[in-house]
Amino acid sequence: MFDSPDKLALGLVTGIAFGFLLQKGRVAKYEVILGQLLLKDWTVVKVMGTAVVVGSVGVYTLVEGGWASLEVKPLLYGGVISGAVLFGIGMALLGYCPGTSVAACGEGRRDAMVGVLGMLTGAGLFVALHSMMQPIIQGMGNDGKPTLPEVLGISPWAVVAILVAAGILAYWLTSGRTGWRKPADLSGSTHQRAI
């Protein structure tokens, strides 16, 4: 049921490293996330895009080395759509996503602490109401456990190579070379946090 202690320790270490990089990348700051939502600051796209690219290389390297295993969850459209709606509402109300809210909580931001408390409450409600929610989760269809390499019929490493190329292109596009606005300083804006 549980992974081996080395795999759990590896997960803990990589999680700590990821949180550290989120904080150092400044994506745990409300002003930076607001700038991304206003399309004025591309820090979040750059950091998260880098995390996706590095993570994809890391995951497939760990799987091939036998240090990790892939656990693909079923594609349940009802669960995906309802989860996306709840995620969007939470992000709109709080101004953080789950990862950045935990990192901001570690920085001592009280608004993020309220958000983390809300996430824990929501997770508890989901567990308590899981059986009642099954008609919604299962009701729109179940496409099994597809992965992008299986759907495309190509090697996982080809998908990783495409992600790396897309990451480089996205970084280049958001670096101001094409006339897009560079990151803005929103610290003096009227969109200050009340907390």
N, CA, C and O of each residue as an XYZ file, in Angstrom:
780
protein
N       0.814     -1.191      0.000
C       0.000      0.000      0.000
C       0.864      1.264      0.000
O       0.568      2.210     -0.730
N       1.919      1.291      0.802
C       2.793      2.454      0.874
C       4.088      2.161      0.131
O       4.505      1.009      0.011
N       4.726      3.237     -0.373
C       6.022      3.096     -1.026
C       7.091      2.830      0.021
O       6.871      2.992      1.221
N       8.267      2.415     -0.472
C       9.383      2.131      0.426
C       9.876      3.426      1.071
O       9.643      4.509      0.533
N      10.557      3.327      2.221
C      11.066      4.534      2.891
C      11.982      5.377      2.008
O      11.963      6.605      2.099
N      12.815      4.716      1.123
C      13.697      5.536      0.265
C      12.886      6.373     -0.708
O      13.220      7.532     -0.953
N      11.795      5.788     -1.281
C      10.964      6.550     -2.216
C      10.252      7.693     -1.489
O      10.125      8.793     -2.027
N       9.791      7.431     -0.269
C       9.136      8.482      0.503
C      10.130      9.591      0.851
O       9.785     10.771      0.796
N      11.360      9.217      1.210
C      12.390     10.206      1.533
C      12.741     11.033      0.298
O      12.938     12.245      0.387
N      12.817     10.365     -0.858
C      13.106     11.076     -2.103
C      11.989     12.075     -2.412
O      12.255     13.195     -2.849
N      10.737     11.665     -2.184
C       9.605     12.569     -2.382
C       9.662     13.764     -1.438
O       9.370     14.891     -1.836
N      10.038     13.512     -0.187
C      10.156     14.593      0.792
C      11.237     15.583      0.372
O      11.025     16.795      0.416
N      12.395     15.068     -0.034
C      13.511     15.935     -0.426
C      13.148     16.758     -1.658
O      13.411     17.960     -1.701
N      12.543     16.115     -2.664
C      12.185     16.860     -3.870
C      11.073     17.867     -3.572
O      11.050     18.947     -4.162
N      10.148     17.528     -2.663
C       9.105     18.477     -2.275
C       9.670     19.701     -1.583
O       9.238     20.823     -1.846
N      10.639     19.489     -0.696
C      11.290     20.613     -0.017
C      12.032     21.479     -1.029
O      11.978     22.707     -0.966
N      12.731     20.823     -1.971
C      13.457     21.576     -3.005
C      12.489     22.387     -3.859
O      12.768     23.536     -4.200
N      11.344     21.781     -4.206
C      10.355     22.485     -5.018
C       9.795     23.695     -4.266
O       9.656     24.770     -4.849
N       9.477     23.534     -2.993
C       8.985     24.650     -2.191
C      10.013     25.768     -2.076
O       9.676     26.950     -2.152
N      11.273     25.376     -1.893
C      12.358     26.358     -1.820
C      12.446     27.147     -3.123
O      12.588     28.370     -3.106
N      12.362     26.437     -4.259
C      12.460     27.104     -5.556
C      11.236     27.984     -5.836
O      11.361     29.039     -6.458
N      10.051     27.552     -5.376
C       8.864     28.401     -5.515
C       9.085     29.719     -4.777
O       8.772     30.794     -5.291
N       9.627     29.619     -3.571
C       9.852     30.824     -2.769
C      10.928     31.698     -3.410
O      10.753     32.912     -3.518
N      12.025     31.102     -3.829
C      13.110     31.869     -4.433
C      12.698     32.454     -5.782
O      13.195     33.507     -6.180
N      11.785     31.770     -6.489
C      11.294     32.269     -7.773
C      10.247     33.359     -7.628
O       9.773     33.901     -8.626
N       9.876     33.691     -6.378
C       8.920     34.745     -6.047
C       7.490     34.411     -6.461
O       6.650     35.311     -6.485
N       7.178     33.163     -6.787
C       5.810     32.846     -7.198
C       4.884     32.610     -6.007
O       3.702     32.320     -6.195
N       5.393     32.728     -4.807
C       4.545     32.610     -3.627
C       4.066     33.991     -3.174
O       3.524     34.134     -2.078
N       4.265     34.998     -4.011
C       3.847     36.359     -3.676
C       2.581     36.709     -4.445
O       2.500     36.524     -5.659
N       1.605     37.214     -3.719
C       0.311     37.564     -4.320
C       0.487     38.533     -5.493
O      -0.183     38.393     -6.517
N       1.381     39.511     -5.349
C       1.579     40.515     -6.390
C       2.060     39.885     -7.691
O       1.661     40.310     -8.775
N       2.920     38.869     -7.584
C       3.445     38.196     -8.775
C       2.335     37.387     -9.456
O       2.225     37.390    -10.682
N       1.520     36.697     -8.661
C       0.419     35.916     -9.231
C      -0.606     36.848     -9.864
O      -1.132     36.551    -10.936
N      -0.895     37.971     -9.213
C      -1.798     38.950     -9.788
C      -1.247     39.465    -11.111
O      -1.989     39.616    -12.082
N       0.051     39.732    -11.148
C       0.682     40.183    -12.389
C       0.539     39.162    -13.500
O       0.357     39.530    -14.660
N       0.617     37.881    -13.159
C       0.432     36.833    -14.172
C      -1.011     36.839    -14.677
O      -1.249     36.762    -15.882
N      -1.967     36.931    -13.761
C      -3.370     36.924    -14.171
C      -3.710     38.144    -15.024
O      -4.603     38.082    -15.869
N      -3.002     39.251    -14.807
C      -3.208     40.464    -15.609
C      -2.325     40.478    -16.861
O      -2.334     41.450    -17.617
N      -1.560     39.395    -17.081
C      -0.644     39.252    -18.224
C       0.423     40.348    -18.244
O       0.812     40.834    -19.306
N       0.889     40.731    -17.041
C       1.931     41.745    -16.931
C       3.245     41.184    -16.401
O       4.294     41.808    -16.566
N       3.202     40.035    -15.776
C       4.398     39.452    -15.161
C       4.391     37.954    -15.487
O       3.472     37.232    -15.099
N       5.410     37.501    -16.195
C       5.441     36.112    -16.680
C       6.289     35.203    -15.796
O       6.691     34.120    -16.222
N       6.560     35.635    -14.578
C       7.373     34.836    -13.658
C       6.742     33.476    -13.383
O       7.438     32.460    -13.391
N       5.434     33.444    -13.141
C       4.759     32.190    -12.802
C       4.847     31.205    -13.963
O       5.138     30.028    -13.752
N       4.599     31.670    -15.178
C       4.680     30.785    -16.351
C       6.090     30.219    -16.489
O       6.268     29.032    -16.765
N       7.081     31.074    -16.296
C       8.466     30.615    -16.439
C       8.832     29.575    -15.380
O       9.419     28.539    -15.693
N       8.481     29.862    -14.127
C       8.832     28.936    -13.046
C       8.077     27.618    -13.176
O       8.674     26.546    -13.069
N       6.757     27.693    -13.407
C       5.971     26.460    -13.501
C       6.295     25.685    -14.779
O       6.311     24.454    -14.770
N       6.549     26.391    -15.864
C       6.953     25.711    -17.093
C       8.273     24.984    -16.906
O       8.442     23.853    -17.364
N       9.208     25.640    -16.229
C      10.492     24.991    -15.926
C      10.269     23.770    -15.044
O      10.910     22.737    -15.239
N       9.357     23.882    -14.069
C       9.064     22.748    -13.193
C       8.473     21.577    -13.981
O       8.813     20.424    -13.713
N       7.602     21.852    -14.939
C       7.015     20.782    -15.761
C       8.099     20.097    -16.583
O       8.148     18.869    -16.649
N       8.963     20.883    -17.208
C      10.018     20.308    -18.050
C      10.990     19.485    -17.207
O      11.277     18.333    -17.532
N      11.499     20.081    -16.118
C      12.452     19.368    -15.252
C      11.780     18.156    -14.617
O      12.385     17.090    -14.505
N      10.521     18.325    -14.200
C       9.784     17.214    -13.597
C       9.568     16.063    -14.551
O       9.673     14.903    -14.153
N       9.268     16.359    -15.810
C       9.055     15.269    -16.774
C      10.337     14.488    -17.012
O      10.317     13.260    -17.082
N      11.449     15.199    -17.138
C      12.743     14.509    -17.287
C      13.032     13.690    -16.036
O      13.432     12.530    -16.127
N      12.831     14.293    -14.870
C      13.104     13.610    -13.609
C      12.231     12.393    -13.388
O      12.724     11.341    -12.980
N      10.922     12.525    -13.655
C      10.002     11.402    -13.429
C      10.380     10.209    -14.291
O      10.492      9.092    -13.784
N      10.578     10.425    -15.579
C      10.898      9.289    -16.455
C      12.277      8.714    -16.165
O      12.504      7.518    -16.350
N      13.198      9.557    -15.713
C      14.511      9.038    -15.308
C      14.369      8.167    -14.062
O      14.955      7.087    -13.988
N      13.590      8.633    -13.082
C      13.379      7.857    -11.855
C      12.633      6.554    -12.136
O      12.961      5.516    -11.560
N      11.639      6.600    -13.010
C      10.877      5.387    -13.341
C      11.779      4.365    -14.025
O      11.763      3.183    -13.682
N      12.565      4.829    -14.996
C      13.455      3.896    -15.697
C      14.530      3.335    -14.772
O      14.977      2.203    -14.955
N      14.946      4.123    -13.779
C      15.944      3.650    -12.825
C      15.355      2.782    -11.719
O      16.098      2.230    -10.908
N      14.018      2.653    -11.675
C      13.374      1.838    -10.653
C      13.206      2.541     -9.312
O      12.873      1.902     -8.314
N      13.437      3.869     -9.282
C      13.331      4.612     -8.023
C      11.933      5.175     -7.808
O      11.629      5.682     -6.728
N      11.086      5.091     -8.818
C       9.712      5.602     -8.706
C       8.820      4.779     -9.624
O       9.305      4.059    -10.497
N       7.529      4.893     -9.421
C       6.576      4.208    -10.299
C       5.470      5.179    -10.669
O       5.094      6.044     -9.877
N       4.955      5.026    -11.880
C       3.864      5.890    -12.334
C       2.541      5.309    -11.858
O       2.273      4.121    -12.041
N       1.730      6.137    -11.258
C       0.387      5.744    -10.844
C      -0.586      6.662    -11.573
O      -0.942      7.729    -11.073
N      -1.013      6.237    -12.756
C      -1.904      7.059    -13.572
C      -3.329      6.899    -13.052
O      -3.820      5.783    -12.882
N      -3.974      8.016    -12.807
C      -5.357      8.008    -12.323
C      -6.309      7.945    -13.516
O      -5.963      8.399    -14.606
N      -7.506      7.384    -13.318
C      -8.460      7.317    -14.426
C      -8.950      8.703    -14.842
O      -9.073      9.606    -14.014
N      -9.224      8.855    -16.121
C      -9.720     10.113    -16.664
C     -11.238     10.160    -16.492
O     -11.989      9.697    -17.351
N     -11.672     10.726    -15.371
C     -13.093     10.857    -15.051
C     -13.495     12.304    -15.329
O     -13.127     13.211    -14.583
N     -14.249     12.511    -16.401
C     -14.569     13.871    -16.834
C     -15.339     14.665    -15.780
O     -15.089     15.857    -15.606
N     -16.254     14.035    -15.088
C     -17.005     14.737    -14.041
C     -16.092     15.243    -12.947
O     -16.256     16.360    -12.457
N     -15.125     14.417    -12.562
C     -14.168     14.820    -11.536
C     -13.250     15.928    -12.021
O     -12.947     16.863    -11.280
N     -12.805     15.820    -13.280
C     -11.895     16.831    -13.828
C     -12.603     18.181    -13.936
O     -12.051     19.209    -13.545
N     -13.823     18.173    -14.467
C     -14.551     19.440    -14.655
C     -14.923     20.064    -13.309
O     -14.710     21.259    -13.103
N     -15.476     19.265    -12.392
C     -15.847     19.835    -11.092
C     -14.606     20.283    -10.325
O     -14.642     21.310     -9.647
N     -13.512     19.533    -10.421
C     -12.262     19.943     -9.766
C     -11.710     21.226    -10.358
O     -11.205     22.079     -9.628
N     -11.800     21.375    -11.683
C     -11.308     22.593    -12.337
C     -12.127     23.809    -11.909
O     -11.576     24.886    -11.678
N     -13.444     23.633    -11.803
C     -14.307     24.740    -11.371
C     -13.955     25.146     -9.939
O     -13.816     26.334     -9.649
N     -13.812     24.166     -9.043
C     -13.465     24.478     -7.653
C     -12.079     25.117     -7.550
O     -11.872     26.048     -6.773
N     -11.132     24.606     -8.343
C      -9.781     25.174     -8.356
C      -9.835     26.628     -8.809
O      -9.208     27.492     -8.198
N     -10.580     26.901     -9.876
C     -10.690     28.269    -10.389
C     -11.321     29.209     -9.389
O     -10.861     30.337     -9.216
N     -12.379     28.752     -8.723
C     -13.034     29.580     -7.702
C     -12.054     29.875     -6.567
O     -11.939     31.014     -6.116
N     -11.348     28.832     -6.110
C     -10.380     29.015     -5.029
C      -9.266     29.968     -5.412
O      -8.854     30.804     -4.608
N      -8.774     29.846     -6.644
C      -7.691     30.734     -7.094
C      -8.192     32.168     -7.225
O      -7.471     33.111     -6.896
N      -9.425     32.336     -7.704
C      -9.977     33.682     -7.846
C     -10.188     34.340     -6.479
O      -9.936     35.535     -6.320
N     -10.646     33.570     -5.502
C     -10.907     34.127     -4.173
C      -9.620     34.367     -3.380
O      -9.484     35.382     -2.699
N      -8.685     33.428     -3.475
C      -7.486     33.479     -2.636
C      -6.323     34.187     -3.310
O      -5.554     34.884     -2.647
N      -6.186     34.018     -4.618
C      -5.056     34.608     -5.320
C      -3.818     33.722     -5.308
O      -2.745     34.157     -5.727
N      -3.948     32.497     -4.837
C      -2.854     31.531     -4.834
C      -3.383     30.210     -5.375
O      -4.578     29.929     -5.289
N      -2.485     29.397     -5.935
C      -2.839     28.013     -6.234
C      -2.390     27.173     -5.031
O      -1.739     27.709     -4.135
N      -2.714     25.886     -4.983
C      -2.346     25.096     -3.790
C      -0.855     25.133     -3.453
O      -0.490     25.325     -2.293
N       0.007     24.952     -4.452
C       1.443     24.937     -4.172
C       1.963     26.267     -3.689
O       2.724     26.327     -2.724
N       1.557     27.346     -4.356
C       2.051     28.664     -3.951
C       1.452     29.104     -2.623
O       2.077     29.863     -1.883
N       0.234     28.629     -2.312
C      -0.346     29.002     -1.017
C       0.423     28.362      0.135
O       0.606     28.986      1.180
N       0.877     27.116     -0.048
C       1.662     26.464      1.006
C       3.016     27.162      1.155
O       3.496     27.362      2.271
N       3.632     27.533      0.018
C       4.915     28.252      0.079
C       4.726     29.616      0.750
O       5.549     30.025      1.568
N       3.642     30.317      0.402
C       3.373     31.619      1.027
C       3.071     31.459      2.516
O       3.425     32.318      3.323
N       2.420     30.364      2.869
C       2.147     30.060      4.270
C       3.478     29.921      5.024
O       3.619     30.392      6.153
N       4.441     29.267      4.380
C       5.765     29.128      4.982
C       6.473     30.459      5.161
O       7.339     30.594      6.025
N       6.102     31.460      4.332
C       6.674     32.799      4.468
C       5.978     33.597      5.569
O       6.411     34.698      5.909
N       4.895     33.039      6.126
C       4.172     33.721      7.198
C       3.023     34.587      6.719
O       2.538     35.424      7.479
N       2.570     34.416      5.487
C       1.462     35.228      4.961
C       0.137     34.707      5.513
O      -0.238     33.558      5.281
N      -0.553     35.558      6.235
C      -1.794     35.145      6.899
C      -2.903     34.796      5.911
O      -3.684     33.877      6.157
N      -2.979     35.524      4.793
C      -4.021     35.209      3.812
C      -3.818     33.804      3.251
O      -4.789     33.094      2.989
N      -2.574     33.404      3.066
C      -2.286     32.055      2.570
C      -2.629     31.005      3.625
O      -3.086     29.912      3.289
N      -2.409     31.332      4.897
C      -2.752     30.389      5.969
C      -4.252     30.100      5.977
O      -4.674     28.963      6.191
N      -5.054     31.146      5.741
C      -6.500     30.957      5.647
C      -6.819     30.044      4.467
O      -7.683     29.173      4.566
N      -6.120     30.244      3.351
C      -6.325     29.403      2.168
C      -5.956     27.951      2.409
O      -6.674     27.047      1.981
N      -4.839     27.718      3.092
C      -4.425     26.340      3.397
C      -5.440     25.688      4.326
O      -5.761     24.511      4.168
N      -5.939     26.437      5.281
C      -6.992     25.911      6.156
C      -8.234     25.547      5.339
O      -8.864     24.519      5.584
N      -8.576     26.386      4.380
C      -9.708     26.096      3.483
C      -9.479     24.849      2.652
O     -10.396     24.052      2.452
N      -8.242     24.675      2.161
C      -7.931     23.467      1.376
C      -8.058     22.213      2.228
O      -8.615     21.209      1.783
N      -7.542     22.269      3.455
C      -7.639     21.111      4.340
C      -9.100     20.803      4.674
O      -9.499     19.640      4.739
N      -9.894     21.859      4.887
C     -11.327     21.670      5.152
C     -12.010     21.049      3.938
O     -12.810     20.125      4.077
N     -11.694     21.556      2.753
C     -12.265     21.012      1.518
C     -11.879     19.562      1.303
O     -12.702     18.754      0.872
N     -10.621     19.225      1.603
C     -10.176     17.830      1.459
C     -10.937     16.930      2.422
O     -11.336     15.822      2.061
N     -11.139     17.407      3.651
C     -11.904     16.626      4.628
C     -13.348     16.435      4.187
O     -13.905     15.348      4.337
N     -13.956     17.487      3.645
C     -15.332     17.375      3.141
C     -15.407     16.397      1.968
O     -16.356     15.620      1.857
N     -14.404     16.443      1.098
C     -14.391     15.520     -0.039
C     -14.355     14.068      0.439
O     -15.080     13.219     -0.079
N     -13.510     13.790      1.426
C     -13.435     12.429      1.969
C     -14.767     12.037      2.604
O     -15.260     10.928      2.396
N     -15.347     12.960      3.383
C     -16.612     12.654      4.067
C     -17.761     12.446      3.085
O     -18.650     11.631      3.333
N     -17.749     13.178      1.972
C     -18.857     13.119      1.008
C     -18.520     12.319     -0.248
O     -19.251     12.369     -1.237
N     -17.411     11.583     -0.202
C     -16.921     10.891     -1.399
C     -17.975      9.997     -2.043
O     -18.179     10.059     -3.255
N     -18.641      9.174     -1.254
C     -19.629      8.255     -1.840
C     -20.817      9.014     -2.423
O     -21.364      8.597     -3.444
N     -21.226     10.111     -1.802
C     -22.339     10.907     -2.325
C     -21.970     11.618     -3.622
O     -22.842     11.917     -4.438
N     -20.661     11.894     -3.815
C     -20.216     12.628     -4.997
C     -19.945     11.725     -6.197
O     -19.692     12.223     -7.294
N     -19.992     10.421     -6.011
C     -19.673      9.509     -7.108
C     -20.540      9.702     -8.352
O     -20.012      9.611     -9.461
N     -21.848      9.966     -8.224
C     -22.627     10.206     -9.440
C     -22.105     11.387    -10.267
O     -22.156     11.358    -11.497
N     -21.603     12.429     -9.585
C     -21.042     13.574    -10.307
C     -19.698     13.200    -10.915
O     -19.441     13.486    -12.084
N     -18.837     12.558    -10.121
C     -17.493     12.215    -10.573
C     -17.538     11.212    -11.723
O     -16.816     11.366    -12.708
N     -18.370     10.200    -11.605
C     -18.429      9.130    -12.605
C     -19.425      9.431    -13.734
O     -19.390      8.789    -14.783
N     -20.314     10.413    -13.510
C     -21.456     10.601    -14.399
C     -21.162     11.056    -15.813
O     -22.003     10.866    -16.692
N     -20.005     11.651    -16.074
C     -19.731     12.187    -17.403
C     -18.809     11.299    -18.228
O     -18.411     11.672    -19.331
N     -18.472     10.143    -17.709
C     -17.638      9.226    -18.479
C     -16.283      8.971    -17.862
O     -15.764      9.773    -17.086
N     -15.723      7.825    -18.230
C     -14.429      7.383    -17.734
C     -13.639      6.863    -18.925
O     -14.006      5.849    -19.519
N     -12.567      7.543    -19.275
C     -11.754      7.132    -20.425
C     -10.550      6.287    -20.021
O      -9.576      6.214    -20.770
N     -10.596      5.655    -18.871
C      -9.494      4.789    -18.465
C      -8.301      5.584    -17.965
O      -8.454      6.624    -17.325
N      -7.102      5.074    -18.268
C      -5.879      5.703    -17.770
C      -4.934      6.033    -18.927
O      -3.833      5.488    -19.007
N      -5.363      6.921    -19.817
C      -4.489      7.234    -20.955
C      -3.326      8.135    -20.544
O      -3.452      8.964    -19.643
N      -2.219      7.962    -21.207
C      -1.096      8.880    -21.051
C      -0.828      9.504    -22.410
O      -1.200      8.935    -23.435
N      -0.197     10.648    -22.432
C       0.076     11.344    -23.687
C       0.922     10.492    -24.644
O       0.610     10.439    -25.834
N       1.974      9.827    -24.168
C       2.730      8.969    -25.090
C       1.874      7.848    -25.703
O       2.032      7.521    -26.879
N       0.970      7.263    -24.908
C       0.096      6.205    -25.446
C      -0.873      6.757    -26.472
O      -1.079      6.152    -27.524
N      -1.471      7.907    -26.174
C      -2.439      8.514    -27.099
C      -1.763      8.871    -28.416
O      -2.325      8.643    -29.487
N      -0.548      9.434    -28.339
C       0.172      9.835    -29.548
C       0.900      8.675    -30.217
O       1.318      8.773    -31.371
N       1.047      7.571    -29.478
C       1.754      6.416    -30.021
C       3.244      6.644    -30.194
O       3.856      6.122    -31.126
N       3.831      7.431    -29.283
C       5.265      7.716    -29.363
C       5.923      7.429    -28.016
O       5.244      7.197    -27.015
N       7.232      7.449    -28.008
C       8.003      7.204    -26.791
C       7.774      8.330    -25.777
O       7.595      9.486    -26.160
N       7.780      7.992    -24.491
C       7.683      9.063    -23.483
C       8.796     10.102    -23.635
O       8.586     11.283    -23.358
N       9.977      9.663    -24.073
C      11.083     10.599    -24.230
C      10.842     11.574    -25.373
O      11.356     12.692    -25.345
N      10.064     11.168    -26.387
C       9.702     12.105    -27.462
C       8.795     13.201    -26.904
O       8.933     14.368    -27.270
N       7.871     12.831    -26.022
C       6.996     13.827    -25.383
C       7.836     14.760    -24.509
O       7.606     15.969    -24.490
N       8.804     14.203    -23.790
C       9.691     15.027    -22.960
C      10.460     16.008    -23.847
O      10.602     17.179    -23.494
N      10.954     15.542    -24.992
C      11.695     16.422    -25.906
C      10.797     17.547    -26.419
O      11.241     18.689    -26.539
N       9.536     17.230    -26.721
C       8.581     18.264    -27.158
C       8.356     19.275    -26.039
O       8.306     20.479    -26.291
N       8.219     18.788    -24.792
C       8.032     19.692    -23.646
C       9.241     20.607    -23.459
O       9.085     21.795    -23.178
N      10.446     20.056    -23.614
C      11.660     20.865    -23.471
C      11.673     21.954    -24.544
O      11.950     23.117    -24.250
N      11.373     21.573    -25.793
C      11.355     22.558    -26.885
C      10.284     23.615    -26.642
O      10.526     24.804    -26.855
N       9.099     23.191    -26.196
C       8.024     24.141    -25.909
C       8.409     25.058    -24.756
O       8.085     26.246    -24.775
N       9.099     24.518    -23.752
C       9.541     25.334    -22.628
C      10.534     26.403    -23.051
O      10.449     27.550    -22.610
N      11.474     26.025    -23.906
C      12.458     26.999    -24.404
C      11.759     28.084    -25.219
O      12.060     29.268    -25.067
N      10.829     27.682    -26.080
C      10.090     28.648    -26.898
C       9.260     29.591    -26.015
O       9.254     30.803    -26.232
N       8.565     29.031    -25.023
C       7.743     29.856    -24.134
C       8.613     30.836    -23.349
O       8.235     31.992    -23.161
N       9.762     30.381    -22.898
C      10.658     31.279    -22.167
C      11.099     32.427    -23.065
O      11.117     33.585    -22.648
N      11.448     32.100    -24.282
C      11.887     33.118    -25.228
C      10.763     34.125    -25.506
O      10.995     35.333    -25.538
N       9.546     33.613    -25.705
C       8.412     34.487    -26.003
C       8.064     35.404    -24.843
O       7.633     36.536    -25.060
N       8.242     34.936    -23.616
C       7.860     35.736    -22.450
C       9.012     36.565    -21.901
O       8.881     37.176    -20.840
N      10.124     36.595    -22.599
C      11.271     37.367    -22.132
C      11.323     38.759    -22.742
O      12.340     39.444    -22.628
N      10.245     39.189    -23.385
C      10.188     40.540    -23.920
C      10.776     40.685    -25.306
O      10.818     41.798    -25.829
N      11.234     39.607    -25.924
C      11.863     39.709    -27.238
C      10.857     39.929    -28.357
O      11.226     40.362    -29.449
N       9.594     39.633    -28.094
C       8.596     39.770    -29.154
C       7.669     40.947    -28.908
O       6.613     41.051    -29.532
N       8.058     41.828    -28.007
C       7.235     42.996    -27.736
C       6.245     42.788    -26.600
O       5.523     43.719    -26.242
N       6.191     41.597    -26.026
C       5.315     41.396    -24.872
C       5.871     42.216    -23.722
O       7.075     42.453    -23.631
N       4.977     42.641    -22.852
C       5.417     43.457    -21.735
C       6.275     42.664    -20.775
O       6.016     41.492    -20.501
N       7.298     43.323    -20.270
C       8.163     42.696    -19.274
C       7.468     42.716    -17.922
O       6.477     43.425    -17.746
N       7.984     41.934    -16.949
C       7.358     41.901    -15.628
C       7.162     43.292    -15.051
O       8.055     44.138    -15.107
N       5.989     43.511    -14.500
C       5.669     44.821    -13.924
C       5.784     44.763    -12.410
O       5.544     43.723    -11.797
N       6.149     45.877    -11.819
C       6.169     45.977    -10.367
C       4.786     46.429     -9.927
O       4.382     47.565    -10.174
N       4.068     45.529     -9.274
C       2.708     45.841     -8.845
C       2.632     46.280     -7.398
O       1.547     46.450     -6.842
N       3.819     46.467     -6.781
C       3.807     46.785     -5.347
C       3.132     48.109     -5.054
O       2.587     48.297     -3.967
N       3.159     49.040     -6.016
C       2.524     50.328     -5.798
C       1.140     50.420     -6.399
O       0.554     51.502     -6.424
N       0.600     49.312     -6.887
C      -0.703     49.353     -7.534
C      -1.813     49.465     -6.507
O      -1.585     49.326     -5.305
N      -3.013     49.717     -6.997
C      -4.166     49.820     -6.102
C      -4.691     48.460     -5.721
O      -5.649     48.376     -4.953
N      -4.103     47.384     -6.227
C      -4.560     46.023     -5.941
C      -3.790     45.451     -4.757
O      -3.246     44.352     -4.858
N      -3.730     46.152     -3.666
C      -3.018     45.679     -2.483
C      -3.890     44.719     -1.695
O      -5.117     44.801     -1.736
N      -3.253     43.819     -0.987
C      -3.990     42.893     -0.130
C      -4.441     43.619      1.127
O      -3.720     44.454      1.673
N      -5.632     43.294      1.570
C      -6.154     43.920      2.782
C      -5.595     43.276      4.027
O      -5.568     43.897      5.089
N      -5.138     42.010      3.909
C      -4.671     41.271      5.095
C      -3.191     41.507      5.297
O      -2.604     40.976      6.240
